[in-house]
Amino acid sequence: MRDFAFGRWFVAVAVTASLGTAVVAAPTAKHAPAQATTQKKDAPKKDPQKKDEPNIGAPHAILIDAENGGVLFERDADRLIFPASLAKLMTAEYVFNEVKEGRLKLTDEFMVSENAWRKGGAPSHGSTMFAAINSKVPVDDLIHAMIIQSANDACIILAEGIAGREAAFAEKLTERARAIGLAKSIFTNSNGLPDPAEQVTTRELGLLARHIIRTYPDFYQIFGKPDYTWNKIRQQNRNPLLGAMSGADGLKTGFTKEAGYGLVGSAVQNGQRLIVVVNGVNTPKERADEAKKLLEWGFRNFEHRMLFAEGQTIGTAKVFGGSTGRVSLVASDGAVRVLLPKAGGEKLIARIVYQGPVPAPVTEGTPIGNLKVWRNDNLILSTPLKASESVGKGNMSQRAFDAVTEMIIALFRAGAERL
């Protein structure tokens, strides 16, 4: 057992033998029962408002710490919903990645087809950059129009230029979504125009925003530009948080009759970045007010606290057939920090989760599981762990002992499952 103290929080680290899980419990006043650490799951949905939660009416919402993806607040964040123009974030991510990988250049030009013009251009009476039919538009201008003007035609032009058909491009979007960790969202077009098969979750929109901010910092700057002009038509950025809230610098709004009004936004204050998603509200004003209220609540009530310094041992994992029986684990991404309520007084539960025992030899830096931290019922952190040292293969007697131990444990588990 190892103890760590930071601020008003106390962390006790314990390791269970050969179960593939290390448990980190952090009670503040009284110790939580041992069984509580084995039953924690992702935060359940809660209808009644808690006294320390923001007073918002959005049916779908989430507030995320951009540094590590920790969730500060959520409401029905895993239900599949219609994305409206928020789906354009996925098109933007795909295009950003194509440029980053060298498969697409910002100077490449794509033709404006009749399909793109009719479905997304001036005749559609929707959000458009007013690209002229049969003209050619550089990729850089299409990106700006898609982000700042929410141009439906720009999305279709990009989709057809990259994949030939918008439907084929949509398949690529869903594949890409899975590759970056969006497990549920399905895309059937490039711009979020109504389609009952196109659905996303509020949580995954937040994860997508975080991925864009962290992976494409140069492209992210476009989201904060106040306006853009194409075809001599100047259009303002549609994000209502820009200029209305200190530190707000980007992302996207959306609306269809089916989806309601939605917004994915982000802001930075005092070096702390938060990401907000609200969906399904009734008016543009409500959309802006709810998002601003959530962000202000997060900045006002939370602060970063250090759990583990860079290189500090967090726990150990059991090794099978090694020269030693355990290997020390450290965070893969450096120091481990979480956003915690400034007032304190809440319980932390943490677990090191890995597939074990880990077969020897183990090389220093080998990824081994994740550290997961809950604040009350909310999963606020999941960060990868790695071996902080190398462990060689054990001698014959050590390997034989480990084999017998694992056989006994397997028999014990099998017997327990039959009870």
VMD Tcl script that draws the C-alpha trace (Angstrom):
set ca {
  {0.00 0.00 0.00}
  {1.36 3.44 -0.95}
  {-0.19 6.76 0.04}
  {-0.16 10.09 -1.79}
  {-1.54 13.40 -0.55}
  {-2.41 16.38 -2.75}
  {-4.44 19.36 -1.62}
  {-7.63 18.21 0.08}
  {-7.51 14.80 -1.59}
  {-5.93 11.61 -0.28}
  {-5.04 8.73 -2.57}
  {-4.29 5.21 -1.35}
  {-2.86 2.82 -3.90}
  {-3.37 -0.91 -3.48}
  {-2.76 -3.78 -5.89}
  {-4.70 -7.02 -6.14}
  {-2.68 -10.08 -7.02}
  {-3.13 -11.77 -10.40}
  {-6.57 -10.32 -11.12}
  {-5.31 -8.00 -13.84}
  {-6.54 -4.94 -11.94}
  {-4.89 -2.53 -9.55}
  {-7.20 -0.47 -7.39}
  {-6.59 3.13 -6.41}
  {-9.10 4.43 -3.89}
  {-9.35 8.08 -2.91}
  {-11.90 8.72 -0.16}
  {-12.06 12.19 1.37}
  {-13.76 11.64 4.69}
  {-14.36 7.94 5.20}
  {-13.00 4.98 3.31}
  {-15.24 3.48 0.64}
  {-16.02 -0.22 1.01}
  {-13.73 -2.47 -1.01}
  {-16.54 -3.83 -3.17}
  {-17.37 -0.34 -4.45}
  {-14.14 -0.24 -6.42}
  {-15.04 -3.37 -8.34}
  {-18.50 -2.22 -9.39}
  {-17.77 1.22 -10.81}
  {-18.85 1.78 -14.39}
  {-19.16 4.78 -16.67}
  {-21.35 7.48 -15.17}
  {-25.03 6.56 -15.20}
  {-27.66 8.95 -16.45}
  {-29.18 11.10 -13.71}
  {-32.41 12.97 -14.10}
  {-32.66 14.89 -10.79}
  {-30.40 17.93 -10.71}
  {-27.76 17.86 -8.00}
  {-27.12 20.99 -5.98}
  {-23.61 21.34 -7.44}
  {-24.66 20.80 -11.07}
  {-25.39 23.61 -13.57}
  {-29.02 24.59 -14.07}
  {-29.42 23.88 -17.77}
  {-32.36 22.57 -19.79}
  {-30.61 20.98 -22.78}
  {-31.71 17.33 -23.14}
  {-28.24 16.29 -24.36}
  {-25.08 17.89 -23.02}
  {-21.51 17.20 -21.99}
  {-18.60 19.25 -20.63}
  {-15.10 17.85 -21.17}
  {-11.63 18.69 -19.93}
  {-9.67 19.04 -23.17}
  {-6.37 18.09 -21.51}
  {-7.28 14.48 -20.74}
  {-10.87 13.96 -21.89}
  {-12.28 13.91 -18.35}
  {-16.02 14.54 -18.07}
  {-17.14 17.32 -15.71}
  {-20.83 17.09 -16.54}
  {-23.03 14.99 -18.82}
  {-26.67 14.47 -19.59}
  {-27.92 11.67 -21.84}
  {-24.63 11.88 -23.72}
  {-24.68 8.38 -25.23}
  {-28.06 8.46 -26.97}
  {-27.87 8.44 -30.78}
  {-29.23 11.72 -32.12}
  {-29.31 13.60 -35.43}
  {-26.21 15.78 -35.81}
  {-27.40 18.44 -38.28}
  {-24.41 20.58 -39.33}
  {-22.32 19.30 -36.43}
  {-21.61 16.37 -38.77}
  {-19.39 18.76 -40.72}
  {-16.82 18.34 -37.95}
  {-16.29 14.78 -39.15}
  {-15.87 15.94 -42.74}
  {-13.43 18.57 -41.53}
  {-11.42 15.97 -39.58}
  {-11.25 13.68 -42.59}
  {-10.04 16.47 -44.88}
  {-7.51 17.68 -42.28}
  {-6.10 14.18 -42.05}
  {-5.87 13.83 -45.84}
  {-3.86 17.05 -45.98}
  {-1.68 15.99 -43.04}
  {-0.91 12.64 -44.68}
  {-0.02 14.32 -47.98}
  {-2.86 12.80 -50.00}
  {-4.48 16.20 -50.52}
  {-3.08 19.69 -51.03}
  {-4.69 22.95 -50.01}
  {-4.06 24.24 -53.54}
  {-5.89 21.31 -55.20}
  {-9.06 22.42 -56.97}
  {-12.36 20.54 -57.13}
  {-15.16 21.01 -59.63}
  {-18.59 22.24 -58.49}
  {-20.96 19.60 -59.85}
  {-24.62 20.20 -60.59}
  {-25.42 17.86 -57.69}
  {-23.34 19.92 -55.25}
  {-24.85 23.15 -56.59}
  {-28.46 21.97 -56.39}
  {-28.25 20.15 -53.03}
  {-25.95 22.55 -51.22}
  {-25.67 25.71 -53.29}
  {-27.89 28.71 -53.93}
  {-30.89 26.70 -55.20}
  {-31.05 24.76 -51.91}
  {-31.79 27.86 -49.81}
  {-29.61 26.44 -47.04}
  {-26.16 27.30 -45.71}
  {-23.98 27.81 -48.77}
  {-20.79 29.46 -49.99}
  {-22.53 30.30 -53.29}
  {-20.01 28.38 -55.39}
  {-20.83 28.71 -59.09}
  {-21.82 25.57 -60.97}
  {-19.00 24.05 -63.08}
  {-16.42 26.34 -61.45}
  {-13.33 25.09 -59.61}
  {-12.67 25.90 -55.96}
  {-9.37 25.35 -54.08}
  {-9.47 22.97 -51.12}
  {-8.33 25.74 -48.77}
  {-11.35 27.87 -49.65}
  {-13.69 24.89 -49.34}
  {-12.35 24.24 -45.83}
  {-12.88 27.85 -44.78}
  {-16.39 27.92 -46.25}
  {-17.31 24.61 -44.58}
  {-16.13 25.78 -41.15}
  {-16.95 29.50 -41.08}
  {-19.98 29.67 -43.39}
  {-21.26 26.14 -42.60}
  {-21.48 25.72 -46.38}
  {-23.32 22.56 -47.45}
  {-22.07 22.90 -51.02}
  {-18.43 23.08 -49.85}
  {-18.88 19.74 -48.05}
  {-20.39 18.03 -51.09}
  {-17.68 19.44 -53.37}
  {-15.00 18.07 -51.05}
  {-16.77 14.71 -50.79}
  {-17.10 14.30 -54.55}
  {-13.56 15.52 -55.17}
  {-12.10 13.03 -52.71}
  {-14.31 9.97 -53.20}
  {-16.20 10.53 -56.46}
  {-19.63 10.26 -54.82}
  {-20.93 11.67 -51.57}
  {-22.23 8.25 -50.48}
  {-18.75 6.75 -50.91}
  {-17.27 9.61 -48.95}
  {-19.76 9.03 -46.13}
  {-18.57 5.44 -45.85}
  {-15.06 6.76 -45.45}
  {-16.26 9.10 -42.71}
  {-17.71 6.25 -40.69}
  {-14.52 4.21 -41.16}
  {-12.45 7.17 -40.03}
  {-14.73 7.73 -37.06}
  {-14.04 4.19 -35.87}
  {-10.29 4.70 -36.37}
  {-10.24 7.72 -34.03}
  {-12.35 6.06 -31.37}
  {-15.95 7.02 -32.22}
  {-17.68 3.69 -31.75}
  {-21.33 4.58 -32.35}
  {-21.62 7.48 -34.78}
  {-22.75 6.75 -38.34}
  {-22.37 9.17 -41.26}
  {-24.39 8.95 -44.48}
  {-23.54 12.31 -46.02}
  {-20.94 15.06 -45.76}
  {-22.91 17.88 -44.17}
  {-25.57 16.57 -41.80}
  {-28.56 17.29 -44.00}
  {-31.54 15.25 -42.71}
  {-31.15 11.49 -43.07}
  {-32.66 9.10 -40.50}
  {-29.63 6.80 -40.79}
  {-27.10 9.51 -39.88}
  {-26.72 9.58 -36.11}
  {-24.10 10.57 -33.56}
  {-23.82 10.80 -29.78}
  {-23.20 13.94 -27.79}
  {-20.19 12.30 -26.11}
  {-18.60 11.40 -29.43}
  {-19.08 14.93 -30.77}
  {-17.09 16.10 -27.75}
  {-14.40 13.49 -28.37}
  {-14.25 14.51 -32.03}
  {-13.82 18.16 -31.07}
  {-11.03 17.27 -28.65}
  {-9.30 15.19 -31.34}
  {-9.46 18.07 -33.82}
  {-8.13 20.62 -31.31}
  {-5.22 18.42 -30.25}
  {-4.30 16.90 -33.62}
  {-4.70 19.83 -36.00}
  {-3.78 23.06 -34.14}
  {-3.13 24.98 -37.35}
  {-6.47 24.06 -38.89}
  {-8.25 24.67 -35.58}
  {-7.45 28.38 -35.85}
  {-9.89 28.61 -38.78}
  {-12.80 27.88 -36.40}
  {-12.16 31.18 -34.62}
  {-12.13 33.45 -37.68}
  {-14.98 35.98 -37.54}
  {-15.99 35.85 -41.21}
  {-15.14 34.62 -44.70}
  {-15.78 35.94 -48.19}
  {-16.31 33.91 -51.36}
  {-17.83 34.99 -54.65}
  {-17.85 38.54 -53.22}
  {-20.29 37.46 -50.51}
  {-19.07 37.99 -46.94}
  {-20.60 35.75 -44.27}
  {-20.10 35.86 -40.52}
  {-19.01 32.94 -38.40}
  {-22.15 31.32 -36.96}
  {-20.62 30.38 -33.59}
  {-22.41 32.61 -31.02}
  {-19.72 32.07 -28.36}
  {-17.06 33.93 -30.36}
  {-16.76 37.43 -28.95}
  {-19.47 36.73 -26.37}
  {-17.37 34.76 -23.93}
  {-13.80 35.22 -22.79}
  {-11.49 32.64 -24.36}
  {-14.04 31.12 -26.76}
  {-12.21 30.25 -29.95}
  {-14.09 27.79 -32.09}
  {-16.00 24.81 -33.42}
  {-19.53 24.55 -34.80}
  {-23.28 25.09 -34.64}
  {-26.03 22.99 -36.19}
  {-29.76 23.02 -36.78}
  {-32.41 20.99 -38.53}
  {-36.05 20.59 -37.62}
  {-35.38 16.98 -36.70}
  {-32.26 17.66 -34.59}
  {-33.14 20.97 -32.98}
  {-30.41 23.48 -32.24}
  {-26.96 22.22 -31.26}
  {-23.49 23.54 -30.61}
  {-19.99 22.18 -30.10}
  {-17.75 24.84 -28.61}
  {-14.50 25.36 -26.77}
  {-12.88 28.05 -24.66}
  {-9.65 28.62 -22.74}
  {-9.34 30.53 -19.47}
  {-6.22 30.67 -17.29}
  {-4.57 27.96 -19.37}
  {-7.50 25.58 -18.90}
  {-9.45 24.46 -21.99}
  {-12.96 23.06 -21.82}
  {-15.14 21.59 -24.57}
  {-18.93 21.85 -24.44}
  {-21.64 20.11 -26.47}
  {-25.35 20.90 -26.21}
  {-28.04 19.40 -28.44}
  {-31.77 19.37 -28.94}
  {-32.70 22.84 -27.66}
  {-35.46 24.95 -29.19}
  {-33.92 28.29 -30.17}
  {-30.57 29.76 -31.23}
  {-30.51 31.90 -28.07}
  {-31.09 28.89 -25.85}
  {-28.27 27.07 -27.63}
  {-25.84 29.92 -26.96}
  {-27.00 30.48 -23.38}
  {-26.82 26.80 -22.41}
  {-23.33 26.35 -23.85}
  {-22.03 29.53 -22.21}
  {-23.61 28.58 -18.89}
  {-21.93 25.17 -18.91}
  {-18.51 26.56 -19.79}
  {-18.71 29.28 -17.14}
  {-19.79 26.72 -14.55}
  {-16.80 24.54 -15.40}
  {-14.27 27.37 -15.23}
  {-15.77 28.70 -12.00}
  {-15.95 25.42 -10.09}
  {-13.02 23.25 -11.22}
  {-9.25 23.41 -11.08}
  {-6.44 21.10 -12.13}
  {-4.83 18.93 -9.46}
  {-1.78 16.73 -9.84}
  {-2.40 13.03 -9.14}
  {0.96 11.67 -10.25}
  {4.10 13.48 -11.40}
  {5.76 12.56 -14.66}
  {7.63 9.28 -14.18}
  {6.07 8.58 -10.79}
  {5.11 4.94 -10.22}
  {1.33 4.60 -10.18}
  {1.11 0.88 -9.49}
  {2.33 -2.49 -10.70}
  {1.17 -5.26 -12.99}
  {1.72 -8.96 -12.44}
  {4.28 -10.58 -14.76}
  {4.11 -14.22 -15.90}
  {7.37 -16.11 -16.30}
  {9.58 -13.15 -15.45}
  {12.72 -12.65 -13.43}
  {10.52 -10.62 -11.06}
  {6.84 -11.10 -10.33}
  {5.67 -7.53 -11.01}
  {6.50 -4.58 -13.24}
  {6.08 -0.94 -12.23}
  {3.72 1.26 -14.26}
  {3.87 4.96 -15.10}
  {1.64 7.18 -17.20}
  {2.44 7.10 -20.91}
  {1.67 10.80 -21.43}
  {3.65 12.30 -18.58}
  {2.11 13.85 -15.48}
  {-1.43 12.84 -14.56}
  {-3.70 15.78 -13.77}
  {-7.45 15.92 -13.35}
  {-9.98 18.70 -12.99}
  {-11.52 18.54 -9.51}
  {-14.07 20.74 -7.75}
  {-12.41 23.63 -5.98}
  {-14.55 22.96 -2.92}
  {-13.30 19.37 -2.55}
  {-15.33 16.94 -0.48}
  {-15.96 14.37 -3.19}
  {-14.79 10.78 -3.44}
  {-12.27 9.60 -6.01}
  {-12.12 5.99 -7.12}
  {-9.38 4.87 -9.48}
  {-8.42 1.59 -11.06}
  {-5.51 0.32 -13.12}
  {-7.07 -1.98 -15.69}
  {-4.94 -4.33 -17.80}
  {-4.93 -7.79 -19.32}
  {-2.75 -9.87 -17.08}
  {-0.56 -11.40 -16.08}
  {1.79 -9.78 -18.59}
  {4.03 -12.37 -20.28}
  {7.78 -11.89 -19.94}
  {9.96 -10.50 -21.30}
  {8.61 -6.98 -20.77}
  {10.43 -4.07 -22.40}
  {10.54 -0.65 -20.77}
  {7.87 1.53 -22.40}
  {5.56 -1.37 -23.31}
  {1.90 -0.21 -23.12}
  {0.12 -1.99 -20.25}
  {-3.47 -1.03 -19.58}
  {-5.05 2.21 -18.45}
  {-5.54 4.26 -15.31}
  {-9.23 5.14 -14.85}
  {-10.42 7.67 -12.30}
  {-13.98 8.33 -11.17}
  {-15.25 11.38 -9.30}
  {-18.38 10.11 -7.58}
  {-20.20 8.42 -10.49}
  {-18.42 10.28 -13.30}
  {-15.47 8.77 -15.15}
  {-13.19 11.80 -15.30}
  {-9.99 10.28 -16.63}
  {-8.76 7.34 -18.68}
  {-5.08 7.52 -19.53}
  {-2.69 4.86 -20.88}
  {0.04 3.30 -18.76}
  {3.40 1.77 -19.69}
  {6.12 -0.30 -18.09}
  {8.71 1.88 -16.37}
  {11.34 -0.87 -16.45}
  {12.31 -3.99 -18.34}
  {11.70 -7.45 -16.93}
  {13.57 -10.40 -18.41}
  {12.48 -14.00 -18.58}
  {12.80 -15.91 -15.35}
  {14.67 -19.14 -14.85}
  {13.01 -22.52 -15.18}
  {11.84 -22.68 -11.57}
  {10.35 -19.18 -11.69}
  {8.42 -19.95 -14.87}
  {7.21 -23.26 -13.44}
  {6.02 -21.56 -10.26}
  {4.08 -18.94 -12.26}
  {2.51 -21.66 -14.42}
  {1.30 -23.58 -11.36}
  {0.00 -20.38 -9.76}
  {-2.00 -19.44 -12.86}
  {-3.39 -22.98 -13.13}
  {-4.62 -22.84 -9.52}
  {-6.18 -19.43 -10.09}
  {-7.90 -20.67 -13.26}
  {-9.33 -23.64 -11.37}
  {-10.50 -21.36 -8.59}
  {-12.24 -19.06 -11.06}
  {-13.88 -21.95 -12.86}
  {-15.20 -23.26 -9.55}
  {-16.48 -19.85 -8.53}
  {-18.33 -19.43 -11.84}
  {-20.16 -22.72 -11.24}
  {-21.42 -21.61 -7.84}
}
mol new
graphics top color blue
foreach p $ca { graphics top sphere $p radius 0.5 }
foreach p [lrange $ca 0 end-1] q [lrange $ca 1 end] { graphics top cylinder $p $q radius 0.2 }
display resetview
